[in-house]
């Protein structure tokens, strides 16, 4: 088995190459044909269970691997994952830099802004400020 195939779970490898019009020709024991949204969500859940980050690029690679001609546009992938973003199963802003505010760690500037009820720019301004009042506000390295 190739190294590429080893990255993906069995259920996903069975879906590879199946076309909608040929779903009645899927070999028995392969499981039901799944659409892009269902596959994307299930793959995201598998990544979370394995402790791996769910990013647009990782999902895009998986969709390429499926070889079904799916669109790889970020807005469509994000649309498929919207329920996972809503219930905080996965984080929407995966490239965020963690910040520490008065000893409390936040996953990013947006998360800190939401928690404190201020704008993200306010968080940035306070982190970069030389004022001693904001000395406990910093980016985590």
Secondary structure, 3 states (H helix, E strand, C coil): CCHHHHCCCHHHHHHCCCCHHHHHHCCCCCCCCCCHHHHHHHHHHHHHHCCCCCCHHHHHHHHHHHCCCCCCCHHHHHHHCHHHHHCCCCCCCCCCCCEEECCEEECCHHHHHHHHCCCHHHHHHHHHCCCHHHCCEEECC
